[in-house]
């Protein structure tokens, strides 16, 4: 599906969609507490559905040992450890962009435990044999993702014996802490210490999950694009966002502080006011999903903004930094990529163009918001990919 956003209007009040990252973690914890969550909400993302389908496949004890993760990298990385509790051999595969992502090497540390892992070109499908998950010490050096750690955190408490995870140069720490917080609510106790950027996690064995009904937080990641749109175009009230959230992308407010964006919390509402945007510098190493949204903020800021930590964007649904450069120079954006950073000189004269999403949901969102702000004839190609994380993106935010 292709779309032009000209003459669309943002709603004055917006309710944030449910958080995909929170929902996925609650699904896993509920599974281990022998409870099933109903996925009737129409805003459930395709990534959440992919995880739920695999959990149902395990529950139904199907003989088929091939598990389709859809486009969800979180599912692909965490479900391996769940499957190892039930199967000695299995294959994980996926669809669309996930099939091109280089994730097989994330599991190399398991080869030290005599797991047999085979794949082609570091991509899915990945075949696991002799998958024997045991308690003990797991050392993970220079990981590209925190999702492997989350997979271990969900499963090691169920094993006989205590375990320890040592992560050297940990990344996306907020996602790890989110996992630990949700586990705590399900009565799983985790103790950790952080030294510089090295994280040491101690896990007692023989723990049992106790089910608890949790309200799923609003999603800071998906809503970030509209927080940015509000800061640039009009005052909007947002509901459903948790002020004390552990979601990594809540750091959008720290960026707003640097960029002179005016906002106000009133009870359960976050009001973003149209502001005069200042250029900013931000290290996105621990919240890489924010980059497309704050890239748009930088496009309309006065001066030169610098976003660091863009190496974390190489192995997403697309090579996001490269795609942002490739697509937004089409409208006349002044962008430069150097080493591990991207710089944007904002408030240029931008032209109408045709932008390609590259089947990346966050790139599509960034392009849609930019086109809305410009209100010209810019067209965005292939926006169906947004369903990966948010099924009703346009309907919930725009009047058209």
Buried (B, 14 or more C-beta within 10 A) or exposed (E): EEBBBBEBEBBEEBBBBBBBBBBBBBBBBBBBBEBEBEEEEEBBBBBBBBBBBBBEBBEEEEEEBEBBBBBBBBBBBBBBBBBBBEBEEBBBBBBEBBEBBBBBEBBEBBEEBEBEBEBEEBBBBBBBBEBEBEBEEBEBEEBBBBBBBBBBBBBBBBBEEBBBBBBBEBBBBBBBBBBBBBBEBBBBEBEBEBEEEEBBBEBBEEBEBEBBEBEBBBBBBBBBBBBBBBBBBBBBBBEBBBEEBBBBBBBBBEBBEBBBBEBEEEEEEBBBEBBEBBBBEBBBBBBBBBBBBBBBBBBBBBEBBBBBBBBBBBBBBBBBBBBBBBBBEBBEBBBEBEEBBBBBBBBBEBEBBBBBBBBBBBBBBBBBBBBBBBBBEBBBBBBEBBBBBBBEBBEBBBEE
